[in-house]
Amino acid sequence: MNYVDNLPEMDLMRSEKMTFVQLIIPVESAHRAITYLGELGLLQFRDLNADKSPFQRTFVNQVKRCAEMSRKLRFFKDQIHKASLASSIQAGMQPDIELEELEIQLAEHEHELNEMNSNSEKLQHTFNELVEFKMVLEKAGDFLLSSKGHPVNEDRELDEHAYLNNDYSDSASLLEMETQPGPSSNQSGLRFISGIISKSKVLRFERILFRATRGNMLFNQSNADDPIMDPLSTEMVEKTVFVVFFSGEQAKTKILKICEAFGANCYPVPEDITKQRQITREVLSRLSELETTLDAGIRHRNKALTSISFHLTKWLKMVKREKAVFDTLNMLNFDVTKKCLVGEGWCPIFAKAQIQEALRRATFDSSSQVGIIFHAMDALEAPPTYFRTNSFTNAYQEIVDAYGVARYQEANPAVYTVITFPFLFAVMFGDWGHGICLLLGALYLIARENKFGSQKLGSFMEMLFGGRYVLLLMSLFSIYCGLIYNEFFSVPYHIFGGSAYRCRDDTCSNAYTVGLIKFRDPYPFGVDPSWRGSRSELPFLNSLKMKMSILLGVAQMNLGIMLSYFDARFFSNSLDIKYQFVPQMIFLNSLFGYLSLLILIKWCTGSQADLYHVMIYMFLSPFDNLGDNQLFWGQGVIQVILLLAALVAVPWMLFPKPFILKKLHSERFQGRTYGVLRTSEGDLDSEPDSARQHIEEFNFSEIFVHQMIHSIEFVLGAVSNTASYLRLWALSLAHSELSTVFYEKVLLLAWGYENILIRLVGLAVFTFATAFILLMMETLSAFLHALRLHWVEFQNKFYHGDGYKFRPFSFAALTDDDE
C-alpha cells in the first residue's frame, strides 16, 4: 500500500488542485487588474450578482457602449465585404488609443459612411429610373410609329361615314380608333400609358388589365434586351416594356392603380417624334453624368473603407476585450465603503504566484496607493475540473468530456483512452491497406496544421482537424492489426503475384510459401495466409476473433475496476474498497476471468474442449465430470469454488455498505465520532479541499435502493458488457468480408472481360465502394462502436463524470460570437 501511495503523480491522471480565492480590488485598479487576469487566463470568477438582471449591474452602461461599438464594427466589416475589399493585416500602424477616443472615431466613420451610402443609393435609384426611361422611350416609340402607319385603304367610306356620326366615338373599338386617319388620338379620345414591368408578371398584368377595362384596351409589349436593375429592390431583373392604349378618364385611373399594384414603373412618352428624340438625348446626357458621379462616389467610399480596414482587426479585438472586461467587472460586488470591488473565484494552486504578480503589476501601472488583496478562502461547492492538455491529448480529453466532465480529482479515463480507443477501433477496422489511406489523410492534416489552425473552417473540417492525432493513432493501429490479420485492403496476399499453399511433398511437409518467401510452421507473425480461400477460413477467423474480443473486453473491464480502487484510495474511502472493489473483482473474474483463462489454455495446449459446454454446465451441473472438456487437473473443484465466490460476491456488494453507513451516521449524530465520511455512493457532497461540508439528512431507504440498483446493474452488466465486446469480432469480420465481396464480385469480375469499358466501370465502382463505404462509412461505424465501448463498458466501472469544467476568464478563449 505504501508503494502505491509513493508513486509519482501523472499529469493527466488527476485534475489540477484548485483553490478558492477572494480579491479585494481598489476601484482605480479594477479595470487594469481584470485586463491582466484576462491576459493570464488562470482565474475563473464566480458571479456574485447572479440574482440581478444585466440592466441592474454596475457597469451596464459601459457594456452597452461596447455593444454599440461592436455593432458599428460589424457594419464596417459588412460594408468592406460588400465592396469586395480585403481586410488589411496591418493592424499595428496606428498607435494604441483609449476606448473613448475609439468610440468617437467609430461614430465619425459611421456617420460618413451612412451619408455616402445614402447619397449613393439616391443617385443609383435615379440612374436605374433613367435606364428604364431610356428603354421605354426606345420600345414605346416603335409602338407609336407602327400605330400611325397602319393601312387605311380598306372600308374608307365606312370610316368617313362613321366620323360624321357623333355617337360613333362612344361605340368604336380601340383598334378601329387606332387606325382612324382623320383626327389625332387626343382629339378622338384615344390615350396610352407606357411603362416597364417585371417579365414574370406580364401575363397576369395583361389579364387583369383586360378584365378591368372589359377588353376596351390594346396592350403592346416588348422584352428588354438585357436585365435591368430594379430601382426599388436593386436586383437585376428581366423586364418587359409595355404600352396600353385606352379611352376615357375612368380607364386611365384603373390602369394606373393596376400598374401600382403590380410594381410597374410608368414613364411619359410624347407622341411627337421630335420630342421623343430630344428627351432621349437628355436622358443619355443625364445617364453619362450620373455614371461619372457614381464612379467617383464609389472610389471615395472604397478609399474610406480601405482606411478603416487597416485597423478593423485591431479595433474588433480591442472592443471584444473591453466588453469581456466589463462583463467580468459586473460579476464583482462593491464593499461597504464603495471604494473597492470584491471578487471570488477558482484558480489552480500552481497559478497563485502568477496571479499575484499580475495583480502587483496592475497596482503599479494604475498608480494606486492601495494594493490588491488576494487570499485563499474555504468554499462550500466542489471545485471545477481542470486538465492541462496539448494539441495531442486535447482530442482524447474531449472524447471523455463528451460523456461527462470528471469529478474533481477523480481518475481521468483520457490517460488510457489515448491508447485503448484507437486500438479498439483498429481491432474492428484492421486492414493495413485502408489504414495507409487513413494515415495519409492524418499526415496531411498534421503537415498543414499551422495553415488550418489559423483559418476559420467549416464544422466538419474543424472536427476532422481537431481529431487529427486521433486519426493518426487509429491509422497506425489499423496498419498493425491489418498485419496481424494479414489483410491488405482485406484481400489475401496471394492476389498480388504470390501463392499461399501448403507443401504436400516430403521436402516441405511443414512449410509454405507466400510469393517468393518461404516460411516454416508456425507462421511467424499474425494469421497464417494459407487459411485464405480454404473451407475452414470463416470458422477459424470467427473463433479467433470472438475469443480475442472476450479477452480484450475482460482486460479493459478489469482495468476500469482497478481504477475504482485507486479512486477509493485517493479519497480515503475504505468502504468502497472493501464492499465494492473487492466483490466486483471477485464476481467478474470468477466467471469471465475464468473464461479468459480457459481460452488461453486452449490456445496453448491445442485442446478440443468445448468452452460453451464448460461454461453452461458450470452453472447447470457444477459437480458433473467434465470428460473430454477438462483442460487441466482439478478444473472441476476450481469451478465450484469460483461459482460459490461469484454467488457470495453479490450480497457482499449489496448489504454491508448501506448498514455501515447508517451506523456511522448514528454515531456522528450522537456526537461520538462527529465527521463526514467520504463516499462515492452515498452522494454526501463531500469533496477534497472543501473545509466547509454540507450536512444532509441521512435517508437509509434511498441509500439502500441506490446500492441495490448499483449491484444489480453490475451483475447484469458483467454479462451484457462482455457480450458487447463481441462487436469487435462482428465489425472486424464484416469489414473483411465486405472488402472481399467488393474485390471478387466487382473488380475481379469486371477484369475477367476483355472489354475495356467494362473494366473501367468495374474499377470505378470498386474505387467508389472503397472510398465511400469501406473508408468513410466503416471508419465512422468503427469509431462510434469504440466510443460506445469506452463510454459504457469501460467508464461505468469507475467514472462518475458529474463535475464541471474550469472556465477561466481569458482573452484567448474569446470567439467571434462573444461580442
Secondary structure, 3 states (H helix, E strand, C coil): CHHHHCCCCCCCCCCCCEEEEEEEEEHHHHHHHHHHHHHHCCCEEECCCCCCCHHHCCCHHHHHHHHHHHHHHHHHHHHHHHCCCCCCCCCCCCCCCCHHHHHHHHHHHHHHHHHHHHHHHHHHHHHHHHHHHHHHHHHHHHHHHHHHCCCCCCCHHHHHHHHHCCCHHHHCCHHHHHCCCCCCHHHHCEEEEEEEEEHHHHHHHHHHHHHHCCCCCEEEEEECCCCEECCCCCCEECEEEEEEEEECHHHHHHHHHHHHHCCCEECCCCCCHHHHHHHHHHHHHHHHHHHHHHHHHHHHHHHHHHHHHHHHHHHHHHHHHHHHHHHHHCCCEECCCCCEEEEEEEEEHHHHHHHHHHHHHHHHHCCCCCCCEEEEECCCCCCCECCCCCCCCHHHHHHHHHHCCCCCCCCCCHHHHHHHHHHHHHHHHCCHHHHHHHHHHHHHHHHCHHHHHCCCCCHHHHHHHHCHHHHHHHHHHHHHHHHHHCCECCECHHHHCCCEEECCCHHHCCEEEECCEEEECCCCCCCCHHHCCCCCHHHHHHHHHHHHHHHHHHHHHHHHHHHHHHHHHHCCCHHHHHHHHHHHHHHHHHHHHHHHHHHHHHHHHCCCCCHHHHHHHHHHCCCCCCHHHCCCCCHHHHHHHHHHHHHHHHHHHHCHHHHHHHHHHHHHHHCCCCCCCCCCCCCCCCCCCCCCCCCCCCCHHHHHHHHHHHHHHHHHHHHHHHHHCCHHHHHHHHHHHHHHHHHHHHHHHHHCCCCHHHHHHHHHHHHHHHHHHHHHHHHHHHHHHHHHHHHHHHHHHCCCCCCCECCCCCHHHCCCCCC
